Amino acid sequence: MSKIPYRFYLTEEQMPKQWYNLRADMKEQPDPMLNPATFKPITEEELYPIFCKELAHQEMDSTTQFIDIPEEILEMYRIYRPSPLIRAYNLEKELGTPAKIYYKFEGNNTSGSHKLNSAIAQAYYAKKQGLKGLTTETGAGQWGTALSEACAYFKIPLTVFMVKCSYNQKPYRKAVMQTFDANVVASPSDTTNVGRKILAENPETTGSLGCAISEAVEKATTTEGYRYVLGSVLNQVLLHQSIIGLESEKAMEILGEYPDIVIGCAGGGSNLGGLIAPFMRDKILGKNNTRFIAVEPASCPSLTRGKYAYDFCDTGRVTPMAKMYTLGCGFIPSANHAGGLRYHGMSPVLSKLYHDGYMEAVSYEQTKVFEAATLFARVETILPAPESSHAIRCAIDEALKCKETGEQKTILFGLTGTGYFDMAAYSSYHEKTMQDYIPTDEELQKAFDKLPIK
């Protein structure tokens, strides 16, 4: 057996002290966000009523390659970072593959996921600006949990609009957020104008991230001293999450490894964008030919079946418009168990990379995903979140291809969180009551027909 350990940790001194901005090295930039009132490129100042000023600046900065991480953020990072890079020896043995499989595990913190990396940064900048409170949305609850924890640390009030199907499926996620003193509201709700409008049109809706974003933005922009923060999609979030990829790059360098394939689950794009950042830089600069694979649920296939077009980031059509792969802001995905991946659009950065051929995408039905999750849990002893399990499914399939060809490829995937709040989903899978749903072309076309710019 190789001398490479099962778990490899960087030292605290080796932890990155800067975030990496991939946009600074992209040959072509993503198209600019548009002001929904004028349809003209939005300015940094126009984002100030929505975001903290520093976050708005990070959102628009496409030229600064590395950005220093403030010491106050590093201080909280040190509680749970660096996170381990793990060699999946048991999974390799179970599959009988010559492939070497690594995963970067981001579940070793109280929030249980990678989301804390950006939550700390966003709460810190809000505190620094002297804001009175924040609003946000959450799907599966990982982002809401992470931001609740960060806001409690910096003593900032927080209101979380949680997608209704997840609110009902995962009551203990709500309890954790409340432990950190967050106000959690099932979305769509009757507490906002946009929520009431959505409920009037569809009283039985299970909600979506797009709905929850609309409510959170309305609450922030109508409450003095409040701002909105988002856990995925945005440039600033991918920037903060680059610490995942930077740690992975450093660890693999020390181990004498480099990935042939990098895989991540993809909803809005935060963990995938963070994981691939330094490796994608090398590909853009011609230093390697790594394959990058985004994995999404077949029930919400924005990359594999979406349109590359300008669209609103929310269902209520109040946010700036972004050029991205989208299913249409009015698309309401089925209430599957991968709540954190139920978003209608993909990060503009990842959308551009996919559109330009730097990245691949695949989709899976949830029963195939839970089959992989169960196998992984049995051999690697970590119960993965449904979202992360999409990456596991793809990593297993790529490793089995290596078994067929005899190639010893090095595979790296992101294990972004744990599944201990998803036991209803695991029970559904084991009891064979879990159903797969794939939207029809006709269903998707209805949402495409309503895109703001054809």
Phi, psi and omega in degrees: 000146179300155177282353179296127183290161175300310180241130179237126179246133166292159172281165178300323180292334181274352179298136180304141178253002178224149168273155179250128181260098184301329182301332181295339181250000179287136181292325175232132181280152170301150177297149184292153171293150181247143172292125184293342179274323185252344185063021177256156179307133184283148179261163178300319182296329180289345178272347185301324178292343182259311186248160168304152183298316181294323178291323175298321178295316178297325180299323186265350185280111180246012185239333181281116186288314180235138182237125181300137175273120181304147184301324180298326177286316178302324181299320178281325175305321185295345177295326185226357179246157359291150177270157187283145165260122189244131173273123185274063182302317183293322177292319177303315181295317180299322182277342183065037185257146173281352181293149172259122185248124175241150170221142177267115187263115182254016183265004184273052174210169186301324180287340176082013181201176177292344188301334183297333182302320179270329180300317179299315181297315184291321177293322179299313182293328175294317178296317181298326180279350179080028181289155182274338181180171181229157171232154177201175173244164171209146180264275179290341179110352181295313180294315179300320177296313181297315181291325176300316179296315181294319180292324176296321180297319181264004176059056178238126176299145184219135171246127182246122173266111185259129180309130192303319182296322177288323177305320181279325183284331190231067182298333183283336171298316178300319181296322178294316179299319179292329175300324178270016170073024176274150173267116186251127184236131177288131184243136006284150184234174177263018181267352180228159177297316182292325177296316179296323179295316180296318180293325178295323181282328182211083185301334184263009183300142177271359177084175178202167176298325178299319177297313183295323177298315180304314181293318181294320179294317179298316180299319182291316186280351178249005180241120184300134176079007179255154172221164181259143174229150186233144186266359181202187172070308190290154178302318182298325181289316177298325177300309182296323182283353179298344178298332178296309181293322181296318176295319180297316180300313182295316181296316181293326177298315179297324181277356181074030182240161172207133186286135170277331181223132175240129188233138175211147173291153186221116172246284171261336173116005188294308184289320180296314179299322179289319182293318187277346193314300184289330179287324176294323175304315180297322179291317179299322181275003176079019183271344177203178178229043178302142173271136177242127184236119173269133183241124184231163178286141179297339181280345181217068192269071186295318180283313188284337181224003182277179177253141175271100189203165172288136179206160174287148179276357182221160182289327181282355176061046178246346182273165171302155178269142181236145173276114186202167169285125188219153172261003184097132186295344178271358182288128177249107182290161178296156184280063179280181188270355176264065188303326182287351179252010184267059179241142189285341184232170180239148177319132178304324179295310180292324177299317179294316179298319179293315181298325182271004173088012179277347189217150177253170176212143175224162177226153181224149171286155188290334178293323177292326179293316181288333172300315178293320180299318181294316177299314181299315181299321184290326184259334182253353174068016174245128177276110186276152173294151177304323180298307180300330184295341173296318178293322178298316179304313181292320179298319177298315181297320178292324178293324177291328174296321176297325177297321180289322185266343183081008181282137179261074180276154176259121184249133174237129174227162181263123172258096195275347181186172181261161186251025186287347174261009185244029185292333176297323178292315178298321178297318179299320179294313183291329179274001177061032174259354179291134181241146176265141177226130177235121181297146178281163176300324180294320178297317180294322183297326179301320178285322178299324182297341183257010177300139186294330179231116183280000000 
